[in-house]
């Protein structure tokens, strides 16, 4: 049976944490950058949930929210017309999909043990 991406991410996180405890060194490999667990701010947690997630999952959940609420501009699909929840994150009503990650990063903090 195939594992879901979320289950695979949790398994990798557990393995990395076990390695860190055993060696006392930071985990290397695929648990950095976009796959490193991050904690969302309270504003972002309204959309993606309050649990720690890899950045890639945060972006995926934000896109799911955007598509579910039909927030892409009808004429220019690269523009995201935010509702009240997204406006708190973006700081304005409309952003391009290319600057979305910049605004999301301000609402994510690295997981601290």
N, C-alpha and C positions, 0 to 999 in steps of 0.2 A: 504494500500500500504506500502511495506517495505521501510524503509529508508536505504540509502547507508551508508557505514561506514564513509565516509567523512561528510555527512550531520549529522549523529549522533554525530560525533566528534565536529562539529561546534556548535550543539545544547548544548552539554555538556559544551563546553568552555563558551558559553554565560551564561549558568546557573551558572557556577562556578564564572565568573566575577561579576555577579549580587550579589551572596552571599558575595563575598569579599567586594564589595562596601557597602552592607548593614551592615555587621558585623565588617568590618575593620580587619578581621583575614584572614590568607591564606586559600585558598580552600582546603578542605580535600577530601578524597575519591579517585575516579578513575582518577583524573586529574593530578597525579604526575607520576614520572618515565617515562615509555615508552609512556604514553598517554599525557604527558605534551607538550604543543606547543613549538616548537623550531624554530629558525631562521637559515636557511642555509647560508653558506658563499657564496660569489659570484661564486667560482669555483663549488660548489655543486649545486648552483641555476641553472647552465646550464643544469643539469640533472633533478632535481626535481621541478624546478620552484622557484620563489623568495618569495612566500607566506609562512607564518608560518604554520607548520604542526606538528602533533604528530610524535615522533620518529618512531613509528611503520609504519606510512605512508611513511616516508622518506626511510626506509629500503625497503618497498614494491616497491616504485618507482625506487629505484636503482636496485632491482632485475628485474623489468620489463625492464629497460634499458639494463641490462646484457643479458637477454633472447632475447630481440628484436634485439640486435646487435651480438648475438651468441658469447659471450665473455667467456663462460666457456670452459675450456680445454677439448679437445675431449677424451683424455685418462683418465684424472682424473677430474671428474666433480666438485670436491671440490675446484679446482684451478680456479681463475678468471684471465684471461689474459686481462688486461685493455687496452683500446684505449687511445688516448691523453687526453680526458676529465677525465677518471678514473685515469690515471697516476698522474694527478695533485692532486687528492684527496688522493690516496694511497701512493704517494711518490715513487712508483716503478711500474714496468710494470705488475708484477704478485703477487697476494696475495691469501691466502686461504680464503674460505668463513667464517672460524672461526675468522680470524683477521680483517675481513672487518668492523665490527661494531666499533672496536677500532679506525680505520682510519676515519670512518664517524664522530665519536664523536668529533674529533678535528675540524671539520668543522660545528659544530652545537653550537649555543649559546641559552641559555634559554631566553624565551620571557620576556622582561622587559616592565612594564607599566609606 
